[in-house]
Structures are given as C-alpha cells and as structure tokens.
C-alpha cells in the first residue's frame, strides 16, 4: 500500500512541474497628487500560504513561481542541500546542508499546499557540513528550503510514513523548533522568491517610503492575485479601498469607500431602512427614544430625503444598528444593518482607526497626538466654533486630510434632537459594563479630539460600516 501511495505522489510531482508558470509583480508608488514616490522597500505577504518576502530599493519587481517554486532560488556557490537519504522515506530521513560562510541559517519544510509544517533557526553555524534529521507525520510531497545571507537552496522529499511529529533536529543537539502559522520575513535582494504561489492566492502589499523627512507606510493593498500585474502603492489616505471603491445596501444606496491604514471604511453614513436580508426597520418618527424598548430596532428620520439625507444618513438606535446581534467576539463587531461583507465596527476597531491616525504626523493638529478629529471631519456642514482649539475649526478647508469625511449629523438624546452641524456620534457594536449602555465615538465642532463614551442604547446615532 505504501508503495502505491508513493507512486501516486511521484506522479503528482511531475504534474506540478508541467503546469508551473511565472508571475511577476512590479511596484510603483504615488502620493496624494499622483506624483512619483521612491520606495524604500515593499513587504509582500501571502495570506493564503503564510509566507512573507521583502524587496528593497532599487529592486521593485518580485517574481513568483506557480507551484512549489524550488527552481526559482538564488544560488550561492558551496551553499547546498544534499538529497535526503532515504528518499522516499518512512517518516524519518536525513539531509546534509553545506554552509560555506558565517551567518544565521533558517530551514523550513512546506507541504504541497504551501503550509510550513516545521522550521528551525541556527544562529551562527560554523562553515562546513551539518546533518539534519527530518521527521514528518503525514505522507506526502514536501519541499525543504535553507536560507542564509539572502541565498536559498531547496529540495523535494517524498514521505510515505508517519514519523510521529513534524520536526527538524541537528546532530549537535540544538533545541528543535516548531512552526505552524508564524510568518518569517526573508530579504530577497534580487526580487524573486522560492516560496510557493498559485493563482488565486490572497496577497497583501505594503510599501515604505520617506515622505516629508520620515518613513511612512503606504495604504495596504489586499487582493486575490491571478496573473502578473503592475501595482500602485499610494502614500496618502483618502483613496477608495483597492478592489472595493463602492458598496451597495439593500435599498440600492451606493456608498463610496475610503482606505485608512489597514482598514476599509464606508466614506458615508449608512441610510438604509432594511437589513440586507430584506427585513424592514421601523421608523421611530414621533417616538421618544427613551420610551422605546432596548430590543426594539428603530431608525430616526429628521430630514426625510434629498441632499441632507444623502449626506447625513439616518440615525439608529443600538438595536437597529446591530440587528440585536450579540458579538461572538467583542473585538470584531456584527453585521447588523451593514451590507454583506461589511459590519458595524467594534469599539476596538474604532480605536484602531484613531490610533493609526494619531501615529501619522501629517494628521496631528497642534503637536498633540490626541488632536486628530479634524483630520477625520468633513470640510462642510460644521458650524463655526467660537473656541478655537485647532485650525480646522476656523478653516474647514483644512479638515478631512484622511478623506474619512465625518458629517455632523447630530443625534437624538431622549426627546431632544442634538442638531446637525454641531456633533457627530457613531455607534460601535460593543456593550459597556454599565447596564443598558454601549460605546460610541463623538466628534464636536469645538473639540479637537475624538471622544469615546457610552450612551443608552435607545438613543439615535449615525453608523459607519467597515469591511470584513
């Protein structure tokens, strides 16, 4: 039976080689004015197969090989892996690695799906030959790769048995290390990788460049990669989310999107009267919010239609915003009134947004990293503030450097409507420890910080959705 399994595995190796192809990614960068930006480096992460590569200026091209990719490594004279003995093997085999120079060595073993099943790091092996004992618990075809000083060598191995564990050990009794999902960055000066890639893998790209005297990260690009492509990395917020420039709700309303750091947000307040399964949300017009039940979803319509509605959206109580869903993880949020693939952001996700904006000097007002509300606030609709705590209060054209476009749609607090133009309040999906209250974020025309408070869940606020 083992002979039959090994015969099938050897046949699969041949098929993989036949269908191998090369995918080339070329990276360029632009600022908010679409001017060229010189990249310092680009980090490429294969989220499907849990590997990462970094390419450095002046190299801005990465070549990936469809398949296990072992023919696409950087050669170094004298740096070599000998074919494992025995091969095929019954769970355990030995491999010799020849090391010609000093420098840390990383060794890993990947299965045919690109998952790293075992790995080992040797801090400073002496030049010479080092023997590894390999143990693998599942029959299959594997690729063993060793890397040192930007060079890599690989070999294929065929396991037909059960070695009990997935492990790599060396003859000098160095402690064995295991790896399951950890991503190990590898520097590849020549812009090629021997990590596996298949069309349809989901990849993330982020560039780094020196802008205004300090290094900053580009907007992250997350996409499914099928073929070679020229990828533009943008060093400015305010651009539509890559691959998702708009999103549509059940009522047919179309919303623009905006990428802020690693998050993709709606650029507008939601204004739907239905959940995405078609269930309608009752109109709370004439119903004082404090008189409604905690679990009675209502939306509040203070401008009925037209440009005011399209700019401000509706106000919703917490039950309507979340659809009475209980988050399985309070860090993530729930879909609620958001379209499929989107959700009402959690308190933690709002914090991620404000923390990111605070980390970028170009969005901070007056040298105080807490003062970022104006970088998120729209350029219109805000009432003039007598107390000036940030330039955006007087000159609204200086607002919205992130492109997030917070509109002051107000809120309904009991029977009192907090008027538009002064405040913007947004529900999170996170309950507070105070009974009947949940967390929200607040913006004010005369305050430079984004406030975090709790409010009774019957009250009405705006909602922004964030992409899953």
ABEGO torsion letter per residue (X at the ends): XAAAAAAAAAAAAAAAAAABBBBBBBBBBBBAAGBBBBBABBBBBBAAAGBBBBBBOABABBBBBBEAGAAABBBBBGBBBBBBOBOBBBGBBBBBBBBABBEBBBBBBBBAAGBBABBBBBABBBBEBBBBBBBBABBEBBBBBBBBGGBBBBBBBBBABBAGBBBBBBAAGBBBBBBAABBBBBBBAAGBBABBBBBGBBBBBBBBBBBGGBBBBBBBBBBBBABBBBBBBBBBBGBBBBGBABBBBAAGBBBBBBBBEABBBBABBBABABBAAGBBBBBABGBBAAABBAABBBBBBAAGBEAAAAAAEBBBBAAAAAGGBBBABAAAEBAEABBBGBBBBBAAAAAAAAAAAAABAAABBGGBAABAAAAABBABGBBBBABBABAAAABAAABGAAGAGBBBAEBBBEABBBBBGABBBBBBABBBABBGBBBBBBBBAABABBBBBBBBAABBBBBBBBBX
